[in-house]
Amino acid sequence: MRSSTHPARRALAVCMLASVASLAACSSGGTSSPTATVTVTRSGSGATAPASTPATTPASTTPAGPAECTTGGLHVAVGSSQGAAGTIYYNIDFTNASSSSCILQGFPGVSLVSAGSTAGSQIGADAKRNSTTTSNPISVAPGQTAHAVLAIAQAGAFPASKCHPVTAHWLKVFPPDQTVAAYVSFSTQTCASTSVPTMRIAAISTGA
């Protein structure tokens, strides 16, 4: 005797087979499932707040110090002197004649000339720097004085045929870093020959 299948059971079997086939197709296929879209809701007005800007600190300014002394702001003169072993040492004084402090540093340029003006010609060699002295900045207040020591070897210490001794009556002095000279009345015997170094100049020092 053949048993008959109930119609409800047959329908259930068909549905189960369809579900199994559908699952198999999804697991074996190469296509990935679509990505879900996430919607973010922002509260507030929606305007972007500007980034805070750090406060700018003004650059500090260092007050400028005194400027260098100029020839026009100085009174140049020959001060005290003393002699030793055929050489006479003179103080070349630089007095601040301006209304503000200024700086002197280094070596002045010194030579003997035939006249106290730009028309005067140089006599002999100019003063060579005394490298044993230290060059420091010297602040000179109005009315104060700084000095440099000028050493002049006596012309008689050299052979006359090599020295060609003459008498000079003027000093031509360039303060440090200046291109304008000051002229000082000054008499001394010196060598006319530029090959004989008769003068040496030290760096500027404090005081007169």
Secondary structure, 3 states (H helix, E strand, C coil): CCCCCCHHHHHHHHHHHHHHHHHHHHHHCCCCCCCCCCCCCCCCCCCCCCCCCCCCCCCCCCCCCCCECCHHHEEEEEEEEEEECCEEEEEEEEEECCCCCEEECCCCEEEEECCCCCCCCEECCCCEECCCCCCCCEEECCCCEEEEEEEEECHHHCCHHHHCEEEEEEEEEECCCCCCCEEEEEEEEEECCCCCCCEEECCCEECC
